[in-house]
Amino acid sequence: MKPILVVGELNPDLILSGYRSFPRLGQEVLVDDWTLTLGSASAIAAVGLARLGNPVRFAGQTGCDPWADFCSQALETAGIDVSHLKRDPAVKTGLTVSITSASDRALVTCLGAIASFRAEDVPGAALEGCGHLHISSYFLQTGLRPGCRNLLAQAHARGLTTSLDPGFDPSEQWDDGLRETLREVDVFFPNEVELRGLGGAEDPVECIRRLENGRTLVVAKLGAAGCLALEHGRPLYVPAFPVEPVDTTGAGDSFNAGFLHAWLRAQPLIEALRFAAACGALSTRAMGGAGRQASAAEAEALVCGSGPARRVPQEANAQ
Ligand code: ADP
């Protein structure tokens, strides 16, 4: 198995949980607990892939501050090669503060190094020997975005396969070169909101059809409702596994990791979707995106119906 290169943003999440009333300007409120975890879609996907047993390399940028140490240590502890992680004393590491209750959350993010990281900062050596390139948070990474298509094309030229997760578009314009970029993407992972924004229709199947370009496999994540892809033009739908989530942060990134793990091993699409859904569901067992992601054995056990949920999802595929 060749290493998977994950390129992208890196920041810790400081989760403040259990508020009774949400803070208003000029007020102080108390929360029950705090958790400091590895945040950012790219890092959560990278750790998810490593936890499943894949060799993973990470290329990204931090400042030279305690948050940077926290992030690189978390990646290293997961067994990820961080030799292409750039530290720039001129910028601060990104940080997200998440104020959560059992039913909702508000996120406050300082992008810091995330905004200044460019595709040109990824050395060619980072791609060397890799089998796959994964990029997350296309819209959030304003520095990376302009060179993203070129980086993906370079990867293809070197024989790598590629995948992209758009993440939410804060401007809600839902384009900025994405359709062009998709021409260099083998697997595309929008969630429901992103799919609707990009496809411009209510029906997810119609949105996927509108995004098709002859190359890209679109895998749509529909939260607790499951996931969807088209196989030979026909919808293939896999429901979510029933779990009682502690925190759904990063479920989509763990899903991506699971899908890539199976897809890179040439599993049939339906099997890859099931395995991904298991990884997404199991990642919700702990606070934070990378708190308790699935091992391959745990995901397989859930798929086979002998895991914690002890149920195999019913297929409801359109004919
Ligand atoms: P994102 O985090 O990108 O918004 P989703 O919320 O759609 O992505 O989650 C990705 C996948 O994780 C879903 O397709 C589903 O398989 C799984 N998942 C997410 N939330 C739950 C949940 N509450 N229960 C079970 N599985 C879930």
Residues whose N, C-alpha, C, O or C-beta is under 5 A from the ligand:
A	BS01	ADP	N191 K221 L222 G223 A224 G226 C227 A240 F241 V243 P245 T248 G250 A251 G252 D253 F255 A277 G280 A281
